[in-house]
């Protein structure tokens, strides 16, 4: 009786319906199905992803992510969070631990022209000064097979041409990224590698 009156007070109906309304969906698909069954609403679930096919919108999201990341780094530094402050000789460097991360594809992932689906993945960077983790670049969406090292090189080359190309970078990466000739050329852009 208490549950019934409490649910009625909140406008949620009977307790069973109330639980269904406030229960956490187990997945995105479950949320869409529950929303359709409970409220009779069909949500345009593909609108968000279709909008990202626009180069202009994708560029806007990339710019937003970069600006947001830099604001968070500045805020953490202004609050005295600097895990590398014991090493003042590293103050002029952006130091990131970088690695690729791949996940198995979802059961509804589209297959490529040969009927195959690969693990989707990207390269992530952990800022060792602030502790912030960010997505660096996409390796593959799962429809094609790609290696992460060429993608990382392309990302660094693009960064070299960017607005803040004078920033010194020290990347901490595993031995898979070994390419002495390429990293030697990166010295002129103040990009260095520390392998572990």
C-alpha positions in Angstrom: 0.0 0.0 0.0 2.9 2.4 0.9 4.6 1.6 -2.5 1.3 2.1 -4.4 0.6 5.5 -2.7 4.3 6.6 -3.2 4.2 5.7 -6.9 0.9 7.4 -7.3 2.3 10.5 -5.6 5.1 10.6 -8.1 2.7 10.0 -11.0 4.3 6.7 -11.9 1.1 4.5 -11.7 1.2 1.1 -10.0 4.5 -0.1 -8.5 5.2 -2.7 -11.3 4.9 0.1 -14.0 6.9 2.4 -11.8 9.7 -0.1 -11.6 9.7 -0.6 -15.4 9.8 3.2 -15.9 12.7 3.8 -13.6 14.6 0.6 -14.2 17.9 1.1 -16.0 18.0 -0.3 -19.5 20.6 -3.0 -20.1 21.6 -1.7 -23.5 20.8 0.9 -26.1 18.6 -1.5 -27.9 16.8 -2.4 -24.7 16.2 1.3 -24.0 14.7 1.7 -27.5 12.5 -1.4 -27.1 11.3 -0.4 -23.6 10.6 3.2 -24.8 8.5 1.9 -27.7 6.6 -0.7 -25.5 6.0 1.6 -22.6 5.3 4.9 -24.3 4.6 4.0 -27.9 7.4 6.2 -29.1 9.8 5.3 -31.8 13.0 7.2 -31.3 15.1 8.1 -34.4 18.1 6.1 -33.1 20.1 6.5 -36.2 19.8 10.3 -36.5 22.9 10.9 -34.4 25.1 8.6 -36.4 23.7 9.9 -39.7 24.5 13.4 -38.7 28.1 12.5 -38.2 28.4 11.7 -41.9 28.5 15.4 -42.3 32.1 16.5 -42.5 31.2 19.9 -41.0 29.5 18.3 -37.9 32.4 15.8 -37.4 34.9 18.7 -37.6 32.8 20.6 -35.0 32.8 17.7 -32.6 36.5 17.2 -33.1 37.2 20.8 -32.3 34.9 20.7 -29.3 36.7 17.6 -28.0 40.1 19.2 -28.3 39.0 22.5 -26.7 37.3 20.6 -23.9 40.4 18.4 -23.3 42.7 21.5 -23.1 40.4 23.3 -20.7 40.4 20.3 -18.4 44.2 20.0 -18.5 44.5 23.7 -17.7 42.0 23.5 -14.9 43.8 20.5 -13.3 47.1 22.3 -13.6 45.7 25.4 -12.0 44.4 23.2 -9.1 48.0 22.0 -8.6 47.5 18.5 -10.1 50.8 17.7 -11.9 52.0 14.2 -11.5 55.3 15.1 -13.1 56.1 18.3 -11.1 59.1 16.4 -9.5 60.7 16.5 -12.9 60.9 20.2 -13.9 63.1 19.4 -17.0 59.9 17.8 -18.5 57.7 21.0 -18.1 57.9 22.0 -21.7 56.7 18.5 -22.9 53.3 17.0 -23.4 53.8 13.5 -22.1 51.3 10.8 -23.1 51.2 7.0 -22.6 49.7 5.8 -25.8 48.3 2.5 -26.9 45.7 0.9 -29.2 42.6 -0.7 -27.8 40.3 -3.1 -29.8 36.9 -4.5 -28.9 35.0 -7.3 -30.4 32.3 -6.2 -32.8 28.7 -6.1 -31.9 26.4 -8.8 -33.3 24.6 -6.3 -35.5 27.8 -4.7 -37.0 27.7 -4.6 -40.8 30.0 -7.0 -42.6 32.4 -5.8 -45.3 32.1 -6.8 -48.9 33.8 -10.2 -48.2 31.4 -11.0 -45.3 34.0 -10.3 -42.6 33.9 -8.2 -39.5 37.1 -7.2 -37.6 37.6 -5.9 -34.1 36.9 -2.2 -33.9 39.5 0.0 -32.2 41.3 3.2 -31.7 44.3 4.7 -30.1 44.0 6.3 -26.7 46.4 8.6 -24.8 46.8 9.0 -21.1 48.3 12.4 -20.2 50.9 11.5 -17.6 50.9 15.0 -16.2 47.2 15.4 -15.5 45.9 11.9 -15.6 43.3 12.6 -18.3 42.6 9.9 -20.8 41.4 10.7 -24.3 40.6 9.1 -27.5 43.5 10.0 -29.9 42.4 8.5 -33.3 40.4 5.8 -34.9 42.2 2.7 -36.2 39.2 0.9 -37.7 35.5 0.8 -37.3 35.5 -3.0 -37.7 34.7 -3.2 -41.4 38.4 -3.2 -42.5 41.6 -4.6 -40.9 44.2 -1.9 -40.0 47.4 -1.8 -38.0 47.6 0.9 -35.4 51.2 2.1 -36.0 50.5 3.6 -39.5 47.4 5.3 -38.1 49.4 6.8 -35.2 52.1 8.1 -37.6 49.4 9.7 -39.8 47.9 11.3 -36.6 51.3 12.7 -35.6 52.0 14.0 -39.1 48.7 15.8 -39.1 49.5 17.2 -35.7 52.8 18.5 -37.0 50.9 20.6 -39.5 48.4 21.8 -37.0 48.1 25.1 -35.1 50.2 24.1 -32.1 53.0 22.3 -34.0 55.7 23.9 -31.8 54.6 21.9 -28.7 57.1 19.2 -27.7 55.7 15.7 -27.3 57.0 12.6 -25.6 55.1 9.5 -26.3 55.4 6.4 -24.1 54.6 3.4 -26.2 55.4 -0.3 -26.5 58.1 -1.7 -28.8 55.6 -2.2 -31.6 56.1 1.4 -32.6 59.9 1.0 -33.3 60.8 2.8 -36.5 64.2 4.5 -36.0 64.2 6.4 -39.3 60.7 7.8 -38.9 61.3 8.8 -35.2 64.6 10.4 -36.2 62.7 12.6 -38.6 60.3 13.5 -35.9 63.0 15.2 -33.9 62.6 18.4 -36.0 59.0 18.5 -34.8 60.0 17.9 -31.2 58.2 14.5 -31.1 60.0 11.8 -29.2 59.3 8.2 -28.2 60.1 6.4 -25.0 59.5 2.7 -25.4 58.7 0.3 -22.6 
